[in-house]
């Protein structure tokens, strides 16, 4: 048992070392620095060295290192999806607050640091994570309850046998020896060993699939998952706004994926973008311009005037001079802002408003585009320009290509998929429908906030899409699902996912794009951000549950003959007073522990068995299976008792009786292992999975038996005699007779099916 525990501990330590090493490597990706002005001198410092009052420089692509107030900005917008879940960039002007962890997508700014360390918005979410508890896994609860009950039973048996033997023999130590023997035979210490082994090896198997288990205990809960909650931005979608449609006033509509056409709307949308854009939307405009618009005029043109993003709603205007000295004026921005600058009648304006609304309701981002002319060589004011409306640019944060198939796989595996996002209901509905998530009903954050816990419990079982959800509301939704008896998995990559990731039974963070907060709160990390791996992980969790169930049934079955063979001498006076002593029980458990852990862990159950989630309400060993388990143990006990009776009738003596009974039990242990590998297929059916550990365990058991048979010091230690052919064949034959009915029963039932 010590060897088995050392092996399990080694696996666990190695797994934790590999997990922490992988997590550290991922975290290094997100370490950042800050550009600071101190005493009029620009410096680059680690983010943690910032102090209140520092002036930081924020440029395109940089990560905001602290909460700060803007004191100067130019065409400045940031992506706040890490906090809000919305993939659309947000324009910021002087006096507004920017938050730690968000990313600059356009322009630059100076900002004064107003919060650092534990006072930032990120740390507020971190504090919410710290106050969120973590429940024990369903299997842990079952195993703890089962082992506790067996321990109490062992304690009662120990006291009874100790007292009874003390009364009969008048010898305290003699009674204590018998009491310890029965206690050791009753308490199934192999079950915690098996549980630890299964979890550690399961975490190792996940690691080979690119899934880091921060705690091996998370692995088994995967098999019971009934609901998986997914964030929209960066999980279902690519967190990358790209141009999908161009609606041009002259040539009509163009769906770029199927019917891409060059147009004034696309051309002037490009001229109104930054020359070297960082904003994903502007990058997409430039990319489509390069593909569709023939001669590239950008390299020979120079910007002579810029009207940065401003106004409410905002717009921006660029003025270029081409190589031929032609003036190019382009404007883009919110539709209303662009229309207000154009010379268009009210019916035209209403037409474009209606067309924009159709796409906005489907979750798209819509920008208006206009072109201009001016009589002035370099217009100094927008009023000097006459604008003509060109059309609309329609953007979408596209879903990842494999997501619909992944969602379908989850649903086929019996796992409900629920989307929880900070984005708008229209966007959430459109994305959910495209992914295959039921989207007929949507609940908003305001509705969740107004609901009582009881009402929310009822609603979360009916609805699969939740929109405009703040971090604390995500936590409420997860808690409500858990209150309904669901085993909840939660995926996410942003800081706003952290509290719910920790509260869920299975928190799943993204390794590459996931924040440090999300990864520290989660139990699993997808190192390559592949959601499809989670389907494999869920099936692995079910495999672990099924195999562990078989291992526990085997442990209970093999413990029954040990217990009864310790007790029977109290009632059968022809048996030795001490058939088995503690050393025999220790040797048996040394064989049984690694046997059940390694053989059953390595099994691959039939796929049909893994189709449905493992019910947490189901007993560790359900009634019918418990009956069969007890029957297996009782029939093997009868076989061992018959060999003892034969040894008595042959007058072989106490040592030979102990030898033949011990060998019968060891052979029976091997056969129970083989027969319990499947509930349907026999060991000769050819349909069992290839399991090399079976051969190793049989070989090791054979070596132990040979040592007992021929090593005299070991025989003396165990109070046994050398094994004769008659003893060997008798033990083998009765072990077969006591267990073969298990496969005969499967053969009969399988034929009936």
C-alpha positions in Angstrom: 0.0 0.0 0.0 2.9 2.3 0.8 4.3 1.7 -2.7 0.9 2.4 -4.3 0.5 5.6 -2.3 4.1 6.7 -3.3 3.2 6.1 -6.9 0.0 8.1 -6.8 1.7 10.9 -4.9 4.5 11.0 -7.5 2.0 11.2 -10.3 0.1 14.0 -8.5 3.2 16.0 -7.8 4.4 15.6 -11.4 1.1 16.6 -12.8 0.9 19.7 -10.6 4.4 20.6 -11.6 3.6 20.3 -15.3 0.4 22.3 -14.9 2.0 25.1 -13.0 4.8 25.2 -15.5 2.4 25.5 -18.4 0.3 28.1 -16.6 3.4 30.2 -15.8 4.4 30.1 -19.5 1.0 31.3 -20.5 1.0 34.0 -17.9 4.3 35.4 -19.2 2.5 36.2 -22.4 0.4 38.8 -20.5 3.1 40.5 -18.5 3.2 44.2 -19.5 4.9 47.5 -19.0 3.8 51.1 -18.9 5.0 54.3 -20.7 5.2 57.0 -18.0 6.2 60.7 -17.9 8.0 61.6 -14.7 9.6 65.0 -14.2 9.1 65.6 -17.9 11.0 62.5 -18.9 9.3 59.6 -20.7 10.2 56.2 -19.1 9.2 52.6 -19.6 8.4 50.9 -16.2 6.9 47.6 -15.1 3.1 48.1 -14.5 3.5 47.3 -10.8 5.8 50.3 -10.3 3.1 52.9 -11.2 2.0 55.3 -8.4 -1.0 57.5 -8.1 -0.7 60.7 -10.1 1.6 59.3 -12.7 1.0 60.4 -16.3 0.8 57.4 -18.6 1.1 57.4 -22.4 -1.5 55.1 -24.1 -0.9 54.2 -27.8 -2.4 51.8 -30.3 -2.0 48.2 -29.2 -1.0 49.0 -25.7 -2.7 47.5 -22.6 -3.9 50.1 -20.0 -1.7 49.4 -16.9 -3.9 51.1 -14.3 -7.2 52.9 -13.9 -6.7 56.5 -15.2 -8.5 59.7 -16.2 -7.9 61.1 -19.7 -6.2 64.5 -19.8 -5.4 64.5 -23.5 -6.7 62.3 -26.3 -6.6 62.1 -30.1 -9.0 59.9 -32.0 -8.8 57.5 -29.0 -10.8 54.3 -28.5 -10.3 51.2 -26.5 -11.6 47.6 -26.4 -13.2 47.0 -23.0 -14.3 43.4 -23.8 -12.1 42.1 -21.0 -14.5 43.9 -18.6 -17.8 44.2 -20.4 -17.8 41.3 -22.8 -18.6 43.6 -25.7 -16.3 43.3 -28.7 -17.1 46.8 -30.1 -14.5 49.4 -29.3 -15.5 52.4 -27.2 -14.5 56.0 -27.9 -13.0 57.9 -25.0 -12.6 61.7 -24.6 -10.9 64.0 -22.1 -12.3 63.5 -18.6 -13.5 60.0 -19.1 -12.0 57.0 -17.2 -10.0 54.2 -18.8 -9.6 50.9 -17.0 -6.7 48.6 -16.3 -6.5 45.6 -18.6 -8.4 47.2 -21.5 -6.6 47.6 -24.9 -6.1 50.7 -27.1 -7.4 50.1 -30.6 -7.0 53.5 -32.1 -5.3 56.9 -31.4 -3.2 57.9 -28.4 -3.8 59.7 -25.1 -2.2 60.9 -21.9 -3.9 59.9 -18.7 -3.5 60.5 -15.0 -3.4 57.4 -12.8 -6.2 57.4 -10.3 -6.2 53.7 -9.0 -3.5 51.0 -8.7 -3.2 47.6 -7.1 -6.2 46.4 -5.2 -8.2 49.6 -6.0 -8.6 49.1 -9.7 -11.7 47.7 -11.4 -9.9 44.5 -12.2 -9.1 44.0 -8.5 -12.7 44.6 -7.6 -13.6 41.6 -9.7 -10.6 39.7 -8.1 -12.1 40.4 -4.7 -15.4 39.0 -5.9 -13.5 35.9 -6.9 -11.9 35.6 -3.5 -15.2 35.6 -1.8 -16.6 33.0 -4.1 -16.5 29.5 -2.6 -15.6 26.2 -4.3 -17.7 23.1 -3.7 -16.5 19.6 -3.4 -16.9 17.5 -6.4 -19.9 15.1 -6.6 -17.7 12.0 -6.6 -15.7 13.3 -3.7 -18.9 13.6 -1.7 -20.0 10.1 -2.6 -16.6 8.5 -1.8 -16.3 10.4 1.4 -19.7 9.3 2.5 -19.1 5.7 1.5 -15.7 5.4 3.2 -17.0 7.1 6.3 -19.8 4.5 6.6 -17.4 1.7 6.0 -15.1 3.2 8.7 -17.9 3.3 11.2 -18.8 -0.3 10.3 -15.1 -1.3 10.7 -15.0 0.4 14.1 -18.1 -1.5 15.3 -16.7 -4.8 14.0 -13.3 -4.1 15.6 -14.8 -3.5 19.0 -17.1 -6.5 18.7 -14.4 -9.0 17.6 -11.9 -7.6 20.1 -14.3 -7.9 23.0 -15.5 -11.4 21.8 -12.0 -12.8 21.4 -10.9 -11.2 24.6 -13.8 -12.9 26.4 -13.1 -16.3 24.9 -9.3 -16.3 25.3 -8.9 -14.1 28.3 -6.0 -12.5 26.4 -6.2 -8.8 25.7 -3.5 -8.8 22.9 -5.0 -11.9 21.3 -8.4 -10.2 21.1 -6.8 -7.0 19.8 -5.0 -8.9 17.0 -8.3 -10.3 15.8 -10.0 -6.9 16.1 -7.3 -5.2 14.0 -7.6 -7.9 11.4 -11.3 -7.5 11.0 -11.0 -3.7 11.0 -8.3 -3.7 8.3 -10.4 -6.1 6.2 -13.5 -3.9 6.5 -12.0 -0.4 5.8 -11.6 0.0 2.0 -8.5 2.1 2.0 -8.0 1.2 -1.7 -10.9 3.5 -2.7 -9.1 6.8 -1.8 -6.0 5.4 -3.5 -8.0 4.5 -6.6 -9.7 7.9 -6.6 -6.4 9.8 -6.4 -4.8 7.6 -9.1 -7.8 8.0 -11.5 -7.8 11.8 -11.0 -4.0 12.2 -11.4 -3.8 10.0 -14.5 -6.9 11.7 -15.9 -5.3 15.1 -15.5 -2.2 13.7 -17.3 -4.4 12.4 -20.2 -6.0 15.9 -20.4 -2.6 17.5 -20.5 -1.7 15.5 -23.6 -4.8 16.8 -25.2 -3.8 20.4 -24.5 -6.0 20.9 -21.4 -4.3 21.9 -18.2 -6.0 20.7 -15.1 -5.0 23.0 -12.3 -6.5 20.5 -9.8 -6.8 16.8 -10.7 -10.1 16.7 -8.7 -11.7 18.8 -11.4 -11.3 15.9 -13.9 -14.0 13.6 -12.5 -16.6 16.4 -12.3 -16.4 16.7 -16.1 -18.3 13.4 -16.4 -21.3 14.8 -14.5 -21.5 18.1 -16.4 -25.1 18.8 -17.5 -24.7 22.5 -18.5 -21.9 24.5 -20.0 -22.1 28.3 -19.9 -20.1 30.0 -22.6 -19.1 33.7 -23.0 -19.7 35.2 -26.5 -16.7 37.4 -27.1 -13.6 35.4 -27.7 -15.2 32.1 -26.9 -17.9 31.6 -29.5 -16.6 34.5 -31.6 -13.1 35.4 -32.7 -13.1 38.8 -30.8 -12.3 40.4 -34.2 -14.8 42.8 -35.9 -14.6 42.2 -39.6 -16.4 43.7 -42.6 -19.3 41.5 -43.8 -21.5 43.7 -46.1 -21.1 46.8 -48.1 -24.4 48.7 -48.9 -23.5 51.2 -51.6 -25.9 53.9 -52.8 -24.8 53.5 -56.4 -24.1 49.7 -57.1 -26.3 48.2 -54.4 -25.5 45.6 -51.7 -22.5 43.4 -51.7 -22.0 40.4 -49.3 -18.3 40.1 -49.2 -18.2 36.4 -48.5 -20.2 35.5 -51.6 -20.4 38.5 -53.9 -17.6 41.0 -53.2 -17.7 44.1 -55.4 -15.6 47.3 -55.4 -17.6 50.4 -54.5 -17.3 54.1 -53.4 -18.4 53.1 -50.0 -15.5 50.7 -49.5 -13.0 53.1 -51.1 -14.0 56.1 -49.1 -14.3 54.0 -45.9 -10.7 53.1 -46.4 -9.6 56.8 -46.9 -11.5 57.6 -43.7 -9.5 55.0 -41.7 -6.0 55.3 -40.2 -3.2 54.9 -42.6 -1.7 52.1 -40.5 -4.7 50.8 -38.6 -4.7 48.8 -35.3 -8.5 48.8 -35.0 -9.7 45.4 -36.3 -12.6 47.1 -38.2 -10.2 49.4 -40.0 -7.8 46.6 -40.7 -10.7 44.7 -42.3 -11.6 47.7 -44.5 -8.0 48.0 -45.7 -7.8 44.3 -46.4 -11.0 44.3 -48.6 -9.8 47.4 -50.4 -6.6 45.7 -51.3 -8.4 42.7 -52.7 -11.2 44.5 -54.6 -10.1 48.0 -55.7 -7.4 47.4 -58.2 -4.7 50.1 -58.2 -3.6 50.9 -54.7 -3.5 54.7 -54.3 -2.5 54.7 -50.7 1.2 54.6 -51.1 1.3 57.7 -53.2 -1.2 59.8 -51.3 -0.5 61.9 -48.2 -2.8 63.2 -45.5 -3.1 66.9 -45.4 -5.8 67.4 -42.9 -7.5 65.3 -40.2 -10.7 65.9 -38.2 -10.3 63.2 -35.4 -13.1 61.1 -34.0 -15.4 63.4 -32.2 -19.0 64.3 -31.4 -21.9 62.3 -30.1 -22.6 60.2 -32.0 -19.0 60.3 -33.3 -17.5 60.6 -36.8 -14.1 61.2 -38.3 -12.9 62.9 -41.5 -9.6 62.6 -43.4 -8.4 64.7 -46.3 -5.7 63.4 -48.6 -3.8 64.7 -51.6 -3.1 62.1 -54.3 0.0 61.8 -56.6 -2.1 63.6 -59.3 -2.7 66.4 -56.9 -6.4 65.4 -56.5 -8.2 66.2 -53.3 -9.7 63.1 -51.5 -12.1 63.8 -48.7 -13.7 60.9 -46.8 -15.9 60.6 -43.7 -17.1 57.6 -41.6 -18.7 57.1 -38.3 -22.1 56.6 -36.6 -24.8 56.8 -39.2 -26.6 59.8 -37.7 -23.4 61.7 -37.5 -22.5 61.1 -41.1 -26.0 61.8 -42.4 -26.1 65.1 -40.5 -23.1 66.2 -42.6 -24.6 65.2 -45.9 -26.9 67.0 -48.3 -29.8 64.4 -48.4 -33.5 64.7 -48.2 -35.5 63.2 -45.3 -36.8 60.2 -47.2 -33.3 59.2 -48.2 -32.2 59.6 -44.6 -35.1 57.4 -43.3 -34.3 54.8 -46.0 -30.7 54.4 -44.7 -31.8 54.5 -41.1 -34.2 51.6 -41.7 -31.6 49.6 -43.6 -29.1 50.2 -40.7 -31.7 49.1 -38.1 -32.3 45.8 -39.9 -28.6 44.9 -39.5 -28.3 46.4 -36.0 -31.1 44.1 -34.8 -29.2 41.1 -36.1 -26.2 42.0 -34.0 -24.1 43.8 -36.6 -22.1 47.1 -36.1 -23.0 49.6 -38.8 -21.0 52.7 -39.9 -22.0 55.3 -42.4 -19.6 56.5 -45.1 -19.6 59.8 -47.1 -17.3 61.5 -49.7 -16.7 65.2 -49.9 -15.6 68.1 -52.0 -14.3 71.5 -51.1 -13.4 74.7 -52.9 -10.6 75.3 -50.5 -7.2 73.7 -51.0 -7.0 72.7 -47.3 -10.3 72.9 -45.5 -9.9 74.1 -42.0 -13.5 73.4 -40.9 -16.0 70.7 -41.7 -18.4 73.4 -42.8 -16.1 74.1 -45.7 -16.9 70.6 -47.1 -19.9 69.4 -49.1 -20.6 65.7 -48.3 -22.4 63.1 -50.4 -23.6 59.9 -48.6 -22.0 56.8 -50.1 -23.5 53.9 -48.1 -23.1 51.6 -45.1 -20.2 49.4 -43.9 -21.6 46.4 -41.9 -19.3 44.6 -39.5 -19.6 41.5 -37.3 -17.5 39.7 -34.8 -17.6 36.3 -36.6 -18.1 33.1 -34.8 -15.1 30.6 -34.9 -15.6 28.2 -37.8 -15.7 25.1 -35.6 -18.1 26.4 -33.0 -21.4 25.2 -34.6 -20.0 21.6 -34.7 -18.7 21.9 -31.1 -22.1 23.1 -29.9 -23.8 20.2 -31.7 -21.3 17.8 -30.1 -22.1 19.2 -26.6 -25.9 18.8 -27.3 -25.4 15.2 -28.6 -23.5 14.5 -25.4 -26.5 15.6 -23.3 -24.9 18.8 -22.2 -27.1 22.0 -22.4 -25.2 25.1 -23.8 -26.1 28.5 -22.4 -24.6 31.8 -23.6 -23.9 34.5 -21.0 -22.6 37.8 -22.5 -22.3 41.4 -21.7 -23.3 42.3 -25.3 -26.7 43.5 -26.5 -29.7 41.2 -26.8 -29.9 41.5 -30.6 -26.2 40.6 -31.0 -26.5 37.8 -28.5 -29.6 36.3 -30.3 -27.9 36.5 -33.7 -24.7 34.8 -32.5 -26.6 32.1 -30.6 -28.7 31.3 -33.6 -25.7 31.0 -35.8 -24.0 28.7 -33.3 -27.0 26.4 -32.9 -27.9 27.6 -29.3 -31.7 27.9 -28.7 -32.3 31.6 -29.0 -36.1 31.9 -28.9 -35.9 33.5 -25.4 -33.4 36.0 -24.1 -33.1 37.4 -20.6 -31.3 40.7 -20.0 -29.2 41.8 -17.1 -31.9 44.2 -15.9 -34.4 41.3 -15.8 -32.0 39.1 -13.9 -31.4 42.0 -11.4 -35.1 42.4 -10.8 -35.7 38.6 -10.3 -35.8 36.9 -6.9 -33.6 33.9 -6.5 -36.6 31.5 -6.8 -37.8 33.2 -10.0 -34.3 33.1 -11.5 -34.0 29.4 -10.6 -37.1 28.7 -12.7 -36.1 31.0 -15.6 -32.5 29.7 -16.1 -33.8 26.2 -16.9 -36.0 27.6 -19.7 -33.6 30.2 -21.3 -30.3 29.6 -23.1 -29.3 33.2 -23.9 -28.4 35.9 -21.3 -27.4 39.4 -22.5 -26.1 42.6 -20.9 -24.8 40.5 -18.0 -22.4 42.0 -15.4 -19.9 39.8 -13.5 -22.0 39.6 -10.3 -25.0 38.6 -12.4 -23.0 35.8 -14.2 -22.3 34.5 -10.7 -26.0 34.6 -9.8 -26.9 32.7 -13.0 -24.3 30.0 -12.3 -25.5 29.7 -8.7 -29.2 29.4 -9.8 -28.3 26.6 -12.2 -26.5 24.8 -9.4 -29.5 25.3 -7.1 -31.5 23.4 -9.8 -29.2 20.4 -9.4 -27.2 21.1 -12.5 -23.5 20.4 -12.7 -22.2 23.6 -14.3 -19.2 24.1 -16.5 -18.3 27.7 -17.3 -15.9 28.9 -20.1 -14.5 32.3 -20.4 -11.3 34.4 -21.1 -12.0 37.8 -19.6 -11.7 39.3 -16.2 -15.5 39.6 -16.1 -15.7 35.8 -16.3 -13.5 35.2 -13.2 -16.1 35.0 -10.3 -18.4 32.7 -12.3 -15.4 30.5 -13.4 -14.5 30.0 -9.7 -18.1 29.4 -8.6 -18.9 26.8 -11.3 -18.2 23.2 -10.7 -15.9 23.3 -13.7 -14.3 26.6 -14.6 -12.6 26.6 -18.0 -10.3 29.4 -19.1 -8.7 30.2 -22.4 -4.9 29.7 -22.3 -3.7 32.1 -25.0 -6.2 35.0 -24.9 -7.4 34.3 -21.3 -6.5 36.9 -18.6 -4.5 35.9 -15.6 -7.6 36.5 -13.4 -9.6 34.0 -15.5 -6.9 31.4 -15.5 -6.3 31.6 -11.8 -10.1 31.3 -11.1 -10.6 28.3 -13.5 -10.0 24.6 -12.8 -9.2 23.8 -16.4 -7.2 25.8 -19.0 -7.5 25.2 -22.8 -3.9 25.9 -23.8 -4.7 26.3 -27.5 -8.2 27.9 -26.9 -9.9 25.0 -28.7 -13.4 24.6 -27.4 -13.7 21.3 -29.2 -11.3 19.8 -26.8 -13.9 20.2 -24.1 -16.1 17.6 -25.7 -13.2 15.1 -25.4 -12.7 16.2 -21.8 -16.3 15.6 -20.9 -16.1 12.1 -22.4 -12.9 11.5 -20.5 -14.7 12.5 -17.3 -17.4 10.1 -18.0 -14.9 7.4 -18.7 -13.2 8.1 -15.4 -16.6 7.9 -13.5 -17.6 4.6 -15.2 -14.2 3.0 -14.6 -14.0 4.2 -11.1 -17.4 2.8 -10.4 -16.2 -0.6 -11.7 -13.1 -0.3 -9.6 -15.1 0.4 -6.4 -17.5 -2.4 -7.1 -14.5 -4.7 -7.5 -13.0 -3.4 -4.2 -16.2 -4.1 -2.4 -16.6 -7.5 -4.0 -13.0 -8.6 -3.0 -13.3 -7.2 0.5 -16.4 -9.4 1.3 -14.4 -12.8 1.3 -11.6 -11.2 3.3 -14.1 -9.9 5.9 -16.1 -13.2 6.0 -12.9 -15.4 6.2 -11.8 -13.4 9.2 -15.2 -13.8 10.9 -16.1 -17.4 9.9 -13.5 -19.0 12.3 -15.6 -17.6 15.1 -18.5 -19.8 14.1 -16.8 -22.8 12.3 -14.8 -24.7 14.9 -13.0 -26.8 12.2 -11.3 -23.7 10.9 -8.1 -22.3 12.5 -8.7 -19.7 15.2 -6.7 -17.3 13.1 -7.0 -18.1 9.4 -5.8 -14.6 8.4 -3.8 -12.2 10.4 -3.1 -8.5 9.7 -0.1 -9.3 7.6 -2.2 -11.4 5.2 -4.7 -8.6 4.9 -1.9 -6.1 4.2 -0.4 -8.4 1.5 -3.9 -8.9 -0.2 -4.5 -5.1 -0.2 -1.0 -4.5 -1.6 -2.1 -6.6 -4.6 -5.6 -5.3 -4.8 -4.9 -1.6 -4.6 -2.6 -1.2 -7.7 -4.6 -3.9 -9.5 -7.9 -2.0 -9.4 -6.3 1.4 -9.9 -4.1 0.6 -12.9 -6.3 -2.0 -14.7 -9.6 -0.2 -14.4 -8.2 3.3 -15.0 -6.8 2.1 -18.3 -10.1 0.7 -19.6 -12.0 2.3 -22.5 -15.8 1.8 -22.0 -18.2 1.3 -24.8 -19.2 4.7 -26.3 -22.9 4.0 -25.6 -22.1 3.9 -21.9 -20.7 7.4 -22.1 -23.6 9.0 -23.9 -25.3 10.6 -20.9 -23.9 12.7 -18.0 -23.2 10.8 -14.9 -26.0 11.5 -12.4 -24.7 13.0 -9.1 -27.9 11.8 -7.4 -27.2 8.2 -8.2 -25.6 6.2 -5.4 -21.9 5.2 -5.6 -23.1 1.7 -6.2 -26.8 1.6 -7.3 -29.1 -1.1 -5.9 -28.9 -3.7 -8.7 -25.1 -3.3 -9.1 -24.7 -3.5 -5.3 -26.6 -6.8 -5.3 -24.4 -8.2 -8.0 -21.3 -7.0 -6.2 -22.3 -8.6 -3.0 -23.1 -11.8 -4.8 -19.7 -11.9 -6.4 -18.1 -11.5 -3.0 -20.3 -14.2 -1.4 -19.7 -16.8 -4.2 -15.9 -16.3 -3.9 -16.2 -16.6 -0.1 -18.1 -19.9 -0.6 -15.3 -21.1 -3.0 -12.6 -20.3 -0.4 -14.6 -21.9 2.4 -15.0 -25.1 0.3 -11.2 -25.3 -0.3 -10.7 -24.9 3.5 -13.2 -27.7 4.1 -11.4 -30.0 1.6 -8.1 -29.2 3.3 -9.6 -30.1 6.6 -11.1 -33.4 5.2 -7.7 -34.2 3.6 -6.1 -33.5 7.0 -3.5 -31.2 5.5 -3.1 -29.1 8.6 -3.6 -25.4 9.5 -0.7 -24.0 7.3 -1.8 -25.9 4.2 -5.4 -24.8 4.8 -4.3 -21.2 5.0 -2.2 -21.7 1.9 -5.0 -23.1 -0.3 -7.5 -20.5 0.9 -5.0 -17.6 0.3 -4.2 -18.9 -3.2 -7.9 -19.3 -4.0 -8.5 -15.7 -2.9 -5.6 -14.4 -5.0 -6.8 -16.3 -8.1 -10.3 -15.1 -7.5 -9.0 -11.5 -7.3 -7.5 -11.9 -10.8 -10.7 -13.4 -12.2 -12.9 -10.7 -10.6 -10.6 -8.1 -12.2 -11.1 -9.6 -15.6 -14.8 -10.3 -15.4 -15.6 -6.7 -14.1 -13.9 -4.9 -17.0 -17.3 -4.8 -18.7 -20.9 -5.2 -17.7 -21.8 -6.6 -21.1 -18.9 -8.2 -22.9 -17.2 -11.4 -21.7 -13.4 -11.8 -21.5 -13.5 -14.1 -24.5 -15.8 -11.9 -26.7 -13.0 -10.1 -28.3 -14.9 -6.8 -27.8 -13.0 -5.5 -24.8 -10.5 -2.7 -25.3 -6.9 -3.5 -25.5 -5.5 -3.0 -22.0 -1.9 -3.8 -21.5 -2.1 -3.3 -17.8 -4.0 -6.5 -17.5 -1.0 -8.5 -18.6 1.3 -6.6 -16.2 -0.9 -7.2 -13.2 -1.3 -10.9 -14.0 2.4 -11.1 -14.4 3.1 -9.3 -11.1 0.5 -11.4 -9.2 2.2 -14.6 -10.7 5.6 -13.5 -9.4 4.2 -12.9 -5.9 2.5 -16.3 -5.9 5.8 -18.0 -7.0 7.7 -16.2 -4.2 5.2 -17.5 -1.7 5.3 -21.0 -3.2 9.1 -21.4 -3.1 10.6 -18.8 -0.7 10.7 -20.4 2.7 11.3 -17.2 4.8 8.2 -15.7 3.2 6.2 -18.9 4.0 7.3 -18.7 7.6 6.3 -15.0 7.8 2.9 -15.9 6.4 2.5 -19.2 8.4 2.1 -21.1 5.1 3.6 -24.2 3.6 5.2 -24.9 0.2 2.6 -25.1 -2.6 1.9 -28.6 -3.9 0.3 -29.4 -7.3 -2.9 -30.5 -5.5 -3.1 -27.2 -3.5 -2.4 -25.2 -6.6 -5.0 -26.9 -8.8 -7.6 -26.9 -6.1 -7.2 -23.2 -5.5 -7.3 -22.5 -9.3 -10.4 -24.7 -9.9 -12.5 -23.3 -7.0 -11.5 -19.7 -7.9 -12.8 -20.3 -11.5 -16.0 -22.0 -10.2 -16.6 -19.1 -7.8 -16.4 -16.4 -10.4 -17.1 -17.8 -13.9 -20.8 -17.4 -13.4 -20.3 -13.7 -13.9 -19.4 -14.1 -17.5 -22.0 -16.8 -18.1 -24.7 -14.4 -16.8 -23.4 -11.7 -19.2 -23.4 -14.2 -22.1 -27.0 -15.2 -21.4 -28.2 -11.6 -21.0 -26.3 -10.4 -24.1 -27.8 -13.1 -26.2 -31.3 -12.2 -25.0 -30.6 -8.6 -26.1 
